[in-house]
């Protein structure tokens, strides 16, 4: 019932920028945190940035100073502004939400993923 849908991925040259967006829908729920993860071919999924509800954002060391996460609590959305992109940023990016639907157990929900390719 709960769904997370990402958008904004694509092909960009090194040094370029992209903005990813994610919207949560599907009922009444409490959100504890939202964030972005990524997975490159042959690699493990890794945290990129996360924003706890009522807390400060956290970033992977590899993206600090280049990426910015933002949330719109009224619209249940989270964005990831990615600047100064590098080839090593190439991956499928997944939106994540730690939430509890009313009447159900709290757990992580995931979007379908959006491809980001950084190449000249």
N, C-alpha and C positions, 0 to 999 in steps of 0.2 A: 504493500500500500504506500509506504513512504518511498519517494523517489528523489534522487539527486541527478541533475542534468547539467553537464559542463558545456561550455562553448568558448570559442575564441582561439583555438589552436590553429596552427598552420606552419608555413615555411617562411623563415626569416633569415637574413644574412647575419653573420657575426657582427656584434655591436648594435644590432637592431632591438626592437621592443615588441612585446605582445602583451595583451591583457586578457586573462582568463576569467570567466564568470561561472558561477554555480548557483543554481536555485533549488531549494528544498520544497517539496510539496507532498501532499498525501494525507493530511489530517491535522489533528491537534497533538502537539508534542512539546517537550521541553528540550532545548538544545544546550548542552554543556560545553561544547567546543566545536569549532569547524576549522578545517585546514586543507592543505594540499600536499599530496605525495606524488612521487614520480617513479617510473620503472623503465630503465633502458633494457634493450635486448641482452639476455644473458646475465642480468644484474638483479639484485634483490630490490624490492620496493623500499624506498627511503623517504623519510620526512623532508619536506621542503619548508613549510611554514605552517604554524598553527596559531589560532586565536581563541583562547578560552573565554567563555562568557564571563565578563567581569574581571578579566585579567589581561595582562600585556601579551603582545605577540611574541612568538619564538621563531627563530630562523635557523636553518642549517648553516654552518659556517661557510659553506661554499657559495651561498647566495646572499649573505649579509652585505648590505650596502647596494645591492642591485635589485632585489625583489622586495615588494611591499604587499602585505596582506591587509585586506579591509573587509569589514562586515557591515551589512545593513540589517539590523535586527528586525525592523518592521517588515521587511520584505523577505526575510529568511534567505538572504543571499550572501555569498562570499566571493571576493575577487582577488586575483593575484596579478599585480602589475610587475612585469618582468622587463628590466632594462639591461643594457650592456650584455646581451645574450652571447653565450659561448657555445661552440660545438658540443662540449660536454654536457650542456643543458638539454640536449636532444633526448627525448623520452616521451612515454605516454604519461600524461598528468591526470591524477585522479583526485576528485573532490571527496572529502571525508567529513562526516558529521557524527559526533558522539551525542546521541539523543535518546529520549524515552517517549515513545508514543503513549498517550493516555490509556491506561489499562494494560500496558504491555511492559516487557523487560527492557531496561536500558542496554544499548549496544551500539557498535559502530555501523554506519551505513556508508555505502560507496557509490560513486557515480560510475558511468560506463567508461570513462576515460576520454581524453582528447589528445591527439598527437601534436607534439611540438618538435619541429625539425629546424636546427640551426646549421646552415651550410651555405658556402659560397658557390 
